[in-house]
Amino acid sequence: MTDNMEKLLVEGLQEMYYAEQQLESALETMARQTENEEASQGFSEHREETREQVQRLEQVFEQIGQNPETREEQVVKSLIEEHEAFAEDNDGEVLDRYNMATGQKVEHYEIAAYGNLTSLAGKAGYDDAADLLSETLDEEEAALEEVTQVSEQFDEREISSD
Ligand SMILES: [Fe+2]
C-alpha cells in the first residue's frame, strides 16, 4: 500500500476516534432527553457499545503500529451541533422524533466510514485490524436497524392517533 493510501486509513481512524468520543457524550444526552422509552433505551445501549468502540479503535491503532490520536471530524461534529441547537428550542414528541432521525443519520455515516476503513485495513494486510473494524461495522448496522424500527413504530402510532 502506498504512503498516501496508508495516510487515508490512519486519518480515517483518527477521525472515527474523535467522532466516537463525541458520540459517547451525545448519546448520553439523547438517552436522557428522549421520553420514548424504547428509543431512550436504544440510545443508552448504543452509548455502552460506543464506549467499547472507542477501546476497539485503540486496539486497531495498536495493530497497525500507531499511537491513538484524534483528528477533528466535521460530519458527526456538525450533526451533534445541529442536535444541540434543536434541543434548546424543542422538547417532547418532536425532540424524540428528531433524536431518532439524528441517530439514523449518524449510523449511516458510521456505516460508510467503517465499511471503507475495514476494506482499506484489509487491503493493507492488517487482517486483525480489519476484523476489529468489521465488528464495529456490524454493531453500527444493528444500531441503525433498531433506531429505524423504533422511528417507524413511532410514526405509525402518531398517524393512527391523529
Ligand atoms: Fe459508533
Backbone and ligand atoms as CSV (ligand in chain L), in Angstrom:
chain,resi,resn,atom,element,x,y,z
A,1,MET,N,N,0.845,-1.197,0.000
A,1,MET,CA,C,0.000,0.000,0.000
A,1,MET,C,C,0.885,1.253,0.000
A,2,THR,N,N,0.525,2.239,-0.809
A,2,THR,CA,C,1.343,3.463,-0.879
A,2,THR,C,C,1.178,4.281,0.409
A,3,ASP,N,N,2.123,5.187,0.625
A,3,ASP,CA,C,2.058,6.039,1.812
A,3,ASP,C,C,0.768,6.848,1.849
A,4,ASN,N,N,0.320,7.291,0.676
A,4,ASN,CA,C,-0.907,8.089,0.633
A,4,ASN,C,C,-2.138,7.282,1.039
A,5,MET,N,N,-2.147,6.019,0.622
A,5,MET,CA,C,-3.283,5.159,0.984
A,5,MET,C,C,-3.234,4.835,2.474
A,6,GLU,N,N,-2.044,4.630,2.970
A,6,GLU,CA,C,-1.877,4.365,4.406
A,6,GLU,C,C,-2.360,5.587,5.212
A,7,LYS,N,N,-2.052,6.763,4.684
A,7,LYS,CA,C,-2.474,8.004,5.341
A,7,LYS,C,C,-4.008,8.109,5.378
A,8,LEU,N,N,-4.618,7.673,4.291
A,8,LEU,CA,C,-6.088,7.679,4.214
A,8,LEU,C,C,-6.683,6.806,5.324
A,9,LEU,N,N,-6.064,5.655,5.530
A,9,LEU,CA,C,-6.517,4.734,6.576
A,9,LEU,C,C,-6.301,5.350,7.960
A,10,VAL,N,N,-5.091,5.832,8.212
A,10,VAL,CA,C,-4.763,6.353,9.549
A,10,VAL,C,C,-5.621,7.574,9.880
A,11,GLU,N,N,-5.758,8.486,8.930
A,11,GLU,CA,C,-6.561,9.689,9.210
A,11,GLU,C,C,-8.034,9.346,9.392
A,12,GLY,N,N,-8.496,8.362,8.646
A,12,GLY,CA,C,-9.879,7.911,8.807
A,12,GLY,C,C,-10.109,7.331,10.193
A,13,LEU,N,N,-9.142,6.579,10.672
A,13,LEU,CA,C,-9.245,6.012,12.022
A,13,LEU,C,C,-9.205,7.111,13.076
A,14,GLN,N,N,-8.355,8.096,12.851
A,14,GLN,CA,C,-8.258,9.216,13.805
A,14,GLN,C,C,-9.563,9.998,13.857
A,15,GLU,N,N,-10.198,10.143,12.699
A,15,GLU,CA,C,-11.479,10.860,12.658
A,15,GLU,C,C,-12.566,10.091,13.395
A,16,MET,N,N,-12.584,8.766,13.229
A,16,MET,CA,C,-13.589,7.982,13.941
A,16,MET,C,C,-13.292,7.943,15.437
A,17,TYR,N,N,-12.027,7.989,15.777
A,17,TYR,CA,C,-11.639,8.021,17.193
A,17,TYR,C,C,-12.166,9.317,17.827
A,18,TYR,N,N,-12.121,10.383,17.073
A,18,TYR,CA,C,-12.676,11.670,17.512
A,18,TYR,C,C,-14.205,11.590,17.572
A,19,ALA,N,N,-14.799,11.125,16.459
A,19,ALA,CA,C,-16.266,11.110,16.350
A,19,ALA,C,C,-16.894,10.225,17.434
A,20,GLU,N,N,-16.325,9.058,17.674
A,20,GLU,CA,C,-16.907,8.146,18.667
A,20,GLU,C,C,-16.878,8.754,20.069
A,21,GLN,N,N,-15.835,9.496,20.353
A,21,GLN,CA,C,-15.770,10.116,21.684
A,21,GLN,C,C,-16.819,11.218,21.825
A,22,GLN,N,N,-17.040,11.957,20.749
A,22,GLN,CA,C,-18.106,12.968,20.762
A,22,GLN,C,C,-19.471,12.288,20.912
A,23,LEU,N,N,-19.604,11.156,20.218
A,23,LEU,CA,C,-20.887,10.452,20.227
A,23,LEU,C,C,-21.199,9.836,21.577
A,24,GLU,N,N,-20.165,9.410,22.259
A,24,GLU,CA,C,-20.406,8.804,23.565
A,24,GLU,C,C,-21.158,9.799,24.454
A,25,SER,N,N,-20.730,11.043,24.430
A,25,SER,CA,C,-21.409,12.017,25.278
A,25,SER,C,C,-22.738,12.473,24.669
A,26,ALA,N,N,-22.806,12.563,23.337
A,26,ALA,CA,C,-24.080,12.952,22.699
A,26,ALA,C,C,-25.171,11.897,22.945
A,27,LEU,N,N,-24.783,10.635,22.905
A,27,LEU,CA,C,-25.768,9.562,23.128
A,27,LEU,C,C,-26.279,9.582,24.565
A,28,GLU,N,N,-25.421,9.962,25.474
A,28,GLU,CA,C,-25.847,10.078,26.868
A,28,GLU,C,C,-26.906,11.177,26.990
A,29,THR,N,N,-26.646,12.301,26.340
A,29,THR,CA,C,-27.612,13.407,26.342
A,29,THR,C,C,-28.928,12.964,25.703
A,30,MET,N,N,-28.833,12.306,24.549
A,30,MET,CA,C,-30.040,11.898,23.839
A,30,MET,C,C,-30.849,10.884,24.645
A,31,ALA,N,N,-30.159,9.975,25.314
A,31,ALA,CA,C,-30.864,8.979,26.148
A,31,ALA,C,C,-31.616,9.688,27.268
A,32,ARG,N,N,-30.990,10.702,27.839
A,32,ARG,CA,C,-31.587,11.429,28.960
A,32,ARG,C,C,-32.792,12.254,28.514
A,33,GLN,N,N,-32.723,12.888,27.348
A,33,GLN,CA,C,-33.789,13.808,26.958
A,33,GLN,C,C,-34.917,13.137,26.167
A,34,THR,N,N,-34.741,11.874,25.749
A,34,THR,CA,C,-35.776,11.212,24.956
A,34,THR,C,C,-36.813,10.569,25.875
A,35,GLU,N,N,-38.080,10.943,25.661
A,35,GLU,CA,C,-39.148,10.415,26.529
A,35,GLU,C,C,-39.577,9.009,26.118
A,36,ASN,N,N,-39.587,8.747,24.816
A,36,ASN,CA,C,-39.946,7.418,24.321
A,36,ASN,C,C,-38.986,6.387,24.904
A,37,GLU,N,N,-39.570,5.441,25.648
A,37,GLU,CA,C,-38.733,4.530,26.429
A,37,GLU,C,C,-37.807,3.659,25.578
A,38,GLU,N,N,-38.398,3.127,24.501
A,38,GLU,CA,C,-37.611,2.240,23.641
A,38,GLU,C,C,-36.436,2.967,23.000
A,39,ALA,N,N,-36.716,4.173,22.533
A,39,ALA,CA,C,-35.660,4.959,21.884
A,39,ALA,C,C,-34.596,5.336,22.904
A,40,SER,N,N,-35.041,5.767,24.061
A,40,SER,CA,C,-34.099,6.170,25.104
A,40,SER,C,C,-33.186,5.007,25.491
A,41,GLN,N,N,-33.798,3.839,25.643
A,41,GLN,CA,C,-33.013,2.655,25.997
A,41,GLN,C,C,-32.027,2.287,24.879
A,42,GLY,N,N,-32.507,2.431,23.654
A,42,GLY,CA,C,-31.638,2.171,22.498
A,42,GLY,C,C,-30.414,3.084,22.503
A,43,PHE,N,N,-30.633,4.371,22.789
A,43,PHE,CA,C,-29.503,5.317,22.832
A,43,PHE,C,C,-28.537,4.948,23.953
A,44,SER,N,N,-29.126,4.547,25.062
A,44,SER,CA,C,-28.324,4.181,26.219
A,44,SER,C,C,-27.449,2.951,25.926
A,45,GLU,N,N,-28.069,1.966,25.302
A,45,GLU,CA,C,-27.317,0.749,24.956
A,45,GLU,C,C,-26.236,1.051,23.926
A,46,HIS,N,N,-26.573,1.884,22.947
A,46,HIS,CA,C,-25.573,2.186,21.928
A,46,HIS,C,C,-24.440,3.050,22.494
A,47,ARG,N,N,-24.742,3.756,23.553
A,47,ARG,CA,C,-23.689,4.519,24.214
A,47,ARG,C,C,-22.654,3.557,24.832
A,48,GLU,N,N,-23.157,2.504,25.456
A,48,GLU,CA,C,-22.251,1.493,26.024
A,48,GLU,C,C,-21.396,0.873,24.913
A,49,GLU,N,N,-22.056,0.554,23.808
A,49,GLU,CA,C,-21.338,-0.022,22.668
A,49,GLU,C,C,-20.286,0.959,22.146
A,50,THR,N,N,-20.659,2.225,22.130
A,50,THR,CA,C,-19.748,3.252,21.619
A,50,THR,C,C,-18.492,3.337,22.474
A,51,ARG,N,N,-18.680,3.191,23.768
A,51,ARG,CA,C,-17.535,3.188,24.671
A,51,ARG,C,C,-16.568,2.043,24.297
A,52,GLU,N,N,-17.153,0.891,23.988
A,52,GLU,CA,C,-16.321,-0.253,23.571
A,52,GLU,C,C,-15.684,-0.010,22.200
A,53,GLN,N,N,-16.416,0.707,21.352
A,53,GLN,CA,C,-15.868,1.004,20.019
A,53,GLN,C,C,-14.650,1.917,20.110
A,54,VAL,N,N,-14.672,2.812,21.083
A,54,VAL,CA,C,-13.505,3.678,21.305
A,54,VAL,C,C,-12.305,2.809,21.682
A,55,GLN,N,N,-12.537,1.866,22.590
A,55,GLN,CA,C,-11.446,0.972,23.011
A,55,GLN,C,C,-10.990,0.088,21.858
A,56,ARG,N,N,-11.962,-0.340,21.055
A,56,ARG,CA,C,-11.618,-1.180,19.910
A,56,ARG,C,C,-10.736,-0.411,18.921
A,57,LEU,N,N,-11.032,0.879,18.747
A,57,LEU,CA,C,-10.187,1.691,17.863
A,57,LEU,C,C,-8.764,1.786,18.418
A,58,GLU,N,N,-8.640,1.845,19.739
A,58,GLU,CA,C,-7.296,1.867,20.341
A,58,GLU,C,C,-6.547,0.581,20.003
A,59,GLN,N,N,-7.283,-0.531,20.012
A,59,GLN,CA,C,-6.659,-1.805,19.612
A,59,GLN,C,C,-6.246,-1.786,18.146
A,60,VAL,N,N,-7.107,-1.176,17.321
A,60,VAL,CA,C,-6.792,-1.080,15.890
A,60,VAL,C,C,-5.508,-0.271,15.679
A,61,PHE,N,N,-5.396,0.864,16.383
A,61,PHE,CA,C,-4.174,1.676,16.274
A,61,PHE,C,C,-2.951,0.836,16.655
A,62,GLU,N,N,-3.116,0.054,17.713
A,62,GLU,CA,C,-2.001,-0.782,18.157
A,62,GLU,C,C,-1.626,-1.796,17.073
A,63,GLN,N,N,-2.651,-2.406,16.480
A,63,GLN,CA,C,-2.416,-3.414,15.433
A,63,GLN,C,C,-1.638,-2.850,14.236
A,64,ILE,N,N,-1.895,-1.577,13.947
A,64,ILE,CA,C,-1.214,-1.012,12.778
A,64,ILE,C,C,0.023,-0.187,13.167
A,65,GLY,N,N,0.394,-0.286,14.439
A,65,GLY,CA,C,1.630,0.353,14.895
A,65,GLY,C,C,1.571,1.864,15.000
A,66,GLN,N,N,0.390,2.375,15.378
A,66,GLN,CA,C,0.222,3.835,15.516
A,66,GLN,C,C,-0.284,4.171,16.912
A,67,ASN,N,N,0.091,5.343,17.389
A,67,ASN,CA,C,-0.495,5.820,18.642
A,67,ASN,C,C,-1.907,6.333,18.372
A,68,PRO,N,N,-2.850,6.070,19.295
A,68,PRO,CA,C,-4.209,6.594,19.094
A,68,PRO,C,C,-4.198,8.122,19.172
A,69,GLU,N,N,-4.611,8.743,18.100
A,69,GLU,CA,C,-4.709,10.212,18.086
A,69,GLU,C,C,-6.039,10.596,17.480
A,70,THR,N,N,-6.577,11.743,17.927
A,70,THR,CA,C,-7.831,12.194,17.326
A,70,THR,C,C,-7.540,13.198,16.213
A,71,ARG,N,N,-8.456,13.241,15.287
A,71,ARG,CA,C,-8.408,14.230,14.210
A,71,ARG,C,C,-9.835,14.753,14.062
A,72,GLU,N,N,-10.003,16.062,14.097
A,72,GLU,CA,C,-11.349,16.617,14.071
A,72,GLU,C,C,-12.128,16.107,12.855
A,73,GLU,N,N,-13.328,15.667,13.140
A,73,GLU,CA,C,-14.160,15.080,12.091
A,73,GLU,C,C,-15.398,15.965,11.981
A,74,GLN,N,N,-15.690,16.473,10.779
A,74,GLN,CA,C,-16.695,17.529,10.642
A,74,GLN,C,C,-18.141,17.049,10.546
A,75,VAL,N,N,-18.356,15.867,10.015
A,75,VAL,CA,C,-19.743,15.444,9.755
A,75,VAL,C,C,-20.493,15.168,11.053
A,76,VAL,N,N,-19.943,14.277,11.860
A,76,VAL,CA,C,-20.607,13.950,13.127
A,76,VAL,C,C,-20.633,15.185,14.035
A,77,LYS,N,N,-19.550,15.949,14.000
A,77,LYS,CA,C,-19.486,17.174,14.807
A,77,LYS,C,C,-20.649,18.114,14.453
A,78,SER,N,N,-20.898,18.278,13.153
A,78,SER,CA,C,-21.999,19.154,12.724
A,78,SER,C,C,-23.358,18.592,13.117
A,79,LEU,N,N,-23.516,17.280,12.977
A,79,LEU,CA,C,-24.796,16.666,13.353
A,79,LEU,C,C,-25.060,16.874,14.850
A,80,ILE,N,N,-24.012,16.762,15.648
A,80,ILE,CA,C,-24.173,16.953,17.094
A,80,ILE,C,C,-24.500,18.418,17.407
A,81,GLU,N,N,-23.847,19.337,16.710
A,81,GLU,CA,C,-24.124,20.764,16.941
A,81,GLU,C,C,-25.555,21.126,16.536
A,82,GLU,N,N,-25.981,20.570,15.408
A,82,GLU,CA,C,-27.360,20.800,14.951
A,82,GLU,C,C,-28.345,20.278,15.990
A,83,HIS,N,N,-28.013,19.096,16.504
A,83,HIS,CA,C,-28.868,18.475,17.506
A,83,HIS,C,C,-28.948,19.332,18.764
A,84,GLU,N,N,-27.825,19.856,19.208
A,84,GLU,CA,C,-27.816,20.685,20.419
A,84,GLU,C,C,-28.671,21.933,20.234
A,85,ALA,N,N,-28.575,22.532,19.049
A,85,ALA,CA,C,-29.357,23.743,18.781
A,85,ALA,C,C,-30.856,23.425,18.781
A,86,PHE,N,N,-31.218,22.299,18.162
A,86,PHE,CA,C,-32.632,21.913,18.107
A,86,PHE,C,C,-33.169,21.622,19.509
A,87,ALA,N,N,-32.372,20.932,20.293
A,87,ALA,CA,C,-32.808,20.519,21.633
A,87,ALA,C,C,-32.995,21.717,22.565
A,88,GLU,N,N,-32.332,22.822,22.259
A,88,GLU,CA,C,-32.501,24.027,23.081
A,88,GLU,C,C,-33.917,24.588,22.954
A,89,ASP,N,N,-34.503,24.447,21.760
A,89,ASP,CA,C,-35.803,25.086,21.500
A,89,ASP,C,C,-36.972,24.109,21.426
A,90,ASN,N,N,-36.713,22.831,21.602
A,90,ASN,CA,C,-37.794,21.847,21.424
A,90,ASN,C,C,-37.736,20.797,22.519
A,91,ASP,N,N,-38.904,20.172,22.732
A,91,ASP,CA,C,-38.913,19.052,23.673
A,91,ASP,C,C,-40.071,18.110,23.312
A,92,GLY,N,N,-40.338,17.158,24.172
A,92,GLY,CA,C,-41.459,16.244,23.961
A,92,GLY,C,C,-41.311,15.427,22.698
A,93,GLU,N,N,-42.479,15.157,22.087
A,93,GLU,CA,C,-42.537,14.282,20.909
A,93,GLU,C,C,-41.600,14.691,19.777
A,94,VAL,N,N,-41.603,16.010,19.524
A,94,VAL,CA,C,-40.846,16.462,18.357
A,94,VAL,C,C,-39.343,16.276,18.581
A,95,LEU,N,N,-38.902,16.451,19.812
A,95,LEU,CA,C,-37.485,16.221,20.111
A,95,LEU,C,C,-37.169,14.717,20.044
A,96,ASP,N,N,-38.102,13.912,20.550
A,96,ASP,CA,C,-37.920,12.454,20.453
A,96,ASP,C,C,-37.691,12.051,18.991
A,97,ARG,N,N,-38.583,12.558,18.135
A,97,ARG,CA,C,-38.520,12.172,16.722
A,97,ARG,C,C,-37.246,12.705,16.065
A,98,TYR,N,N,-36.858,13.892,16.451
A,98,TYR,CA,C,-35.639,14.479,15.916
A,98,TYR,C,C,-34.426,13.654,16.344
A,99,ASN,N,N,-34.438,13.216,17.596
A,99,ASN,CA,C,-33.329,12.400,18.102
A,99,ASN,C,C,-33.201,11.092,17.326
A,100,MET,N,N,-34.349,10.500,17.000
A,100,MET,CA,C,-34.319,9.256,16.210
A,100,MET,C,C,-33.685,9.514,14.842
A,101,ALA,N,N,-34.084,10.636,14.235
A,101,ALA,CA,C,-33.527,10.980,12.915
A,101,ALA,C,C,-32.019,11.235,13.011
A,102,THR,N,N,-31.611,11.910,14.074
A,102,THR,CA,C,-30.173,12.163,14.266
A,102,THR,C,C,-29.433,10.837,14.407
A,103,GLY,N,N,-30.005,9.928,15.198
A,103,GLY,CA,C,-29.391,8.604,15.360
A,103,GLY,C,C,-29.221,7.912,14.019
A,104,GLN,N,N,-30.243,7.986,13.191
A,104,GLN,CA,C,-30.169,7.334,11.871
A,104,GLN,C,C,-29.086,7.955,10.994
A,105,LYS,N,N,-29.033,9.288,10.993
A,105,LYS,CA,C,-28.021,9.958,10.155
A,105,LYS,C,C,-26.620,9.574,10.598
A,106,VAL,N,N,-26.408,9.580,11.890
A,106,VAL,CA,C,-25.079,9.231,12.416
A,106,VAL,C,C,-24.716,7.787,12.044
A,107,GLU,N,N,-25.659,6.877,12.211
A,107,GLU,CA,C,-25.359,5.468,11.905
A,107,GLU,C,C,-25.042,5.285,10.417
A,108,HIS,N,N,-25.799,5.941,9.562
A,108,HIS,CA,C,-25.500,5.827,8.128
A,108,HIS,C,C,-24.073,6.278,7.832
A,109,TYR,N,N,-23.704,7.373,8.445
A,109,TYR,CA,C,-22.345,7.893,8.233
A,109,TYR,C,C,-21.305,6.910,8.767
A,110,GLU,N,N,-21.550,6.402,9.963
A,110,GLU,CA,C,-20.583,5.481,10.575
A,110,GLU,C,C,-20.449,4.194,9.757
A,111,ILE,N,N,-21.570,3.722,9.230
A,111,ILE,CA,C,-21.532,2.505,8.403
A,111,ILE,C,C,-20.648,2.740,7.176
A,112,ALA,N,N,-20.820,3.890,6.540
A,112,ALA,CA,C,-19.987,4.201,5.374
A,112,ALA,C,C,-18.513,4.304,5.780
A,113,ALA,N,N,-18.261,4.991,6.890
A,113,ALA,CA,C,-16.871,5.195,7.331
A,113,ALA,C,C,-16.207,3.862,7.692
A,114,TYR,N,N,-16.874,3.064,8.501
A,114,TYR,CA,C,-16.278,1.789,8.923
A,114,TYR,C,C,-16.179,0.785,7.774
A,115,GLY,N,N,-17.138,0.847,6.850
A,115,GLY,CA,C,-17.059,-0.028,5.677
A,115,GLY,C,C,-15.778,0.249,4.902
A,116,ASN,N,N,-15.497,1.531,4.704
A,116,ASN,CA,C,-14.280,1.918,3.984
A,116,ASN,C,C,-13.022,1.554,4.762
A,117,LEU,N,N,-13.033,1.816,6.058
A,117,LEU,CA,C,-11.840,1.546,6.868
A,117,LEU,C,C,-11.551,0.046,6.944
A,118,THR,N,N,-12.615,-0.761,7.045
A,118,THR,CA,C,-12.435,-2.218,7.076
A,118,THR,C,C,-11.759,-2.681,5.790
A,119,SER,N,N,-12.243,-2.155,4.678
A,119,SER,CA,C,-11.705,-2.544,3.386
A,119,SER,C,C,-10.253,-2.075,3.215
A,120,LEU,N,N,-9.980,-0.841,3.613
A,120,LEU,CA,C,-8.618,-0.304,3.498
A,120,LEU,C,C,-7.638,-1.070,4.381
A,121,ALA,N,N,-8.082,-1.407,5.603
A,121,ALA,CA,C,-7.199,-2.151,6.518
A,121,ALA,C,C,-6.899,-3.542,5.948
A,122,GLY,N,N,-7.922,-4.174,5.391
A,122,GLY,CA,C,-7.731,-5.498,4.778
A,122,GLY,C,C,-6.771,-5.424,3.598
A,123,LYS,N,N,-6.968,-4.407,2.790
A,123,LYS,CA,C,-6.133,-4.195,1.601
A,123,LYS,C,C,-4.665,-3.984,1.990
A,124,ALA,N,N,-4.468,-3.329,3.140
A,124,ALA,CA,C,-3.107,-3.049,3.601
A,124,ALA,C,C,-2.488,-4.265,4.305
A,125,GLY,N,N,-3.289,-5.327,4.441
A,125,GLY,CA,C,-2.761,-6.534,5.080
A,125,GLY,C,C,-2.884,-6.539,6.599
A,126,TYR,N,N,-3.608,-5.572,7.143
A,126,TYR,CA,C,-3.852,-5.545,8.594
A,126,TYR,C,C,-5.131,-6.352,8.889
A,127,ASP,N,N,-4.988,-7.667,8.826
A,127,ASP,CA,C,-6.187,-8.504,8.927
A,127,ASP,C,C,-6.872,-8.422,10.286
A,128,ASP,N,N,-6.066,-8.392,11.358
A,128,ASP,CA,C,-6.683,-8.315,12.690
A,128,ASP,C,C,-7.410,-6.982,12.873
A,129,ALA,N,N,-6.803,-5.929,12.373
A,129,ALA,CA,C,-7.442,-4.606,12.452
A,129,ALA,C,C,-8.747,-4.612,11.644
A,130,ALA,N,N,-8.708,-5.244,10.478
A,130,ALA,CA,C,-9.914,-5.309,9.642
A,130,ALA,C,C,-11.026,-6.083,10.358
A,131,ASP,N,N,-10.651,-7.156,11.063
A,131,ASP,CA,C,-11.658,-7.928,11.815
A,131,ASP,C,C,-12.297,-7.073,12.912
A,132,LEU,N,N,-11.465,-6.330,13.613
A,132,LEU,CA,C,-11.989,-5.467,14.684
A,132,LEU,C,C,-12.933,-4.416,14.101
A,133,LEU,N,N,-12.532,-3.813,12.992
A,133,LEU,CA,C,-13.357,-2.778,12.374
A,133,LEU,C,C,-14.674,-3.348,11.865
A,134,SER,N,N,-14.631,-4.582,11.395
A,134,SER,CA,C,-15.883,-5.138,10.886
A,134,SER,C,C,-16.823,-5.533,12.028
A,135,GLU,N,N,-16.273,-5.786,13.209
A,135,GLU,CA,C,-17.140,-5.994,14.388
A,135,GLU,C,C,-17.916,-4.715,14.688
A,136,THR,N,N,-17.201,-3.601,14.653
A,136,THR,CA,C,-17.863,-2.316,14.899
A,136,THR,C,C,-18.887,-2.028,13.806
A,137,LEU,N,N,-18.520,-2.328,12.567
A,137,LEU,CA,C,-19.453,-2.134,11.452
A,137,LEU,C,C,-20.762,-2.900,11.699
A,138,ASP,N,N,-20.642,-4.138,12.162
A,138,ASP,CA,C,-21.843,-4.934,12.470
A,138,ASP,C,C,-22.699,-4.253,13.545
A,139,GLU,N,N,-22.038,-3.716,14.555
A,139,GLU,CA,C,-22.787,-3.046,15.636
A,139,GLU,C,C,-23.505,-1.806,15.114
A,140,GLU,N,N,-22.843,-1.066,14.234
A,140,GLU,CA,C,-23.483,0.138,13.690
A,140,GLU,C,C,-24.687,-0.241,12.824
A,141,GLU,N,N,-24.554,-1.337,12.086
A,141,GLU,CA,C,-25.673,-1.776,11.244
A,141,GLU,C,C,-26.859,-2.193,12.106
A,142,ALA,N,N,-26.573,-2.900,13.192
A,142,ALA,CA,C,-27.648,-3.322,14.103
A,142,ALA,C,C,-28.293,-2.098,14.760
A,143,ALA,N,N,-27.467,-1.120,15.111
A,143,ALA,CA,C,-27.997,0.095,15.753
A,143,ALA,C,C,-28.892,0.870,14.783
A,144,LEU,N,N,-28.496,0.922,13.511
A,144,LEU,CA,C,-29.323,1.610,12.510
A,144,LEU,C,C,-30.674,0.908,12.364
A,145,GLU,N,N,-30.607,-0.415,12.297
A,145,GLU,CA,C,-31.842,-1.177,12.148
A,145,GLU,C,C,-32.782,-0.912,13.323
A,146,GLU,N,N,-32.217,-0.875,14.523
A,146,GLU,CA,C,-33.037,-0.684,15.702
A,146,GLU,C,C,-33.687,0.703,15.726
A,147,VAL,N,N,-32.883,1.731,15.482
A,147,VAL,CA,C,-33.438,3.088,15.570
A,147,VAL,C,C,-34.442,3.329,14.436
A,148,THR,N,N,-34.225,2.680,13.304
A,148,THR,CA,C,-35.166,2.809,12.187
A,148,THR,C,C,-36.508,2.173,12.546
A,149,GLN,N,N,-36.420,0.995,13.160
A,149,GLN,CA,C,-37.643,0.300,13.570
A,149,GLN,C,C,-38.431,1.128,14.602
A,150,VAL,N,N,-37.711,1.662,15.574
A,150,VAL,CA,C,-38.364,2.462,16.614
A,150,VAL,C,C,-39.014,3.705,16.001
A,151,SER,N,N,-38.345,4.336,15.061
A,151,SER,CA,C,-38.915,5.556,14.471
A,151,SER,C,C,-40.126,5.237,13.602
A,152,GLU,N,N,-40.080,4.086,12.924
A,152,GLU,CA,C,-41.251,3.705,12.100
A,152,GLU,C,C,-42.461,3.400,12.987
A,153,GLN,N,N,-42.196,2.712,14.092
A,153,GLN,CA,C,-43.298,2.439,15.030
A,153,GLN,C,C,-43.854,3.741,15.597
A,154,PHE,N,N,-42.961,4.642,15.913
A,154,PHE,CA,C,-43.337,5.953,16.448
A,154,PHE,C,C,-44.242,6.685,15.453
A,155,ASP,N,N,-43.865,6.696,14.182
A,155,ASP,CA,C,-44.659,7.379,13.152
A,155,ASP,C,C,-46.019,6.717,12.953
A,156,GLU,N,N,-46.033,5.396,12.989
A,156,GLU,CA,C,-47.315,4.693,12.826
A,156,GLU,C,C,-48.282,5.054,13.946
A,157,ARG,N,N,-47.746,5.099,15.156
A,157,ARG,CA,C,-48.572,5.455,16.302
A,157,ARG,C,C,-49.085,6.890,16.166
A,158,GLU,N,N,-48.221,7.794,15.731
A,158,GLU,CA,C,-48.610,9.184,15.546
A,158,GLU,C,C,-49.738,9.297,14.535
A,159,ILE,N,N,-49.608,8.557,13.430
A,159,ILE,CA,C,-50.605,8.640,12.366
A,159,ILE,C,C,-51.958,8.107,12.852
A,160,SER,N,N,-51.941,6.970,13.561
A,160,SER,CA,C,-53.209,6.370,13.985
A,160,SER,C,C,-53.873,7.183,15.099
A,161,SER,N,N,-53.099,8.027,15.791
A,161,SER,CA,C,-53.703,8.813,16.877
A,161,SER,C,C,-54.199,10.174,16.382
A,162,ASP,N,N,-53.923,10.491,15.096
A,162,ASP,CA,C,-54.401,11.779,14.561
A,162,ASP,C,C,-55.901,11.775,14.324
L,1,LIG,FE,FE,-20.079,4.082,16.648
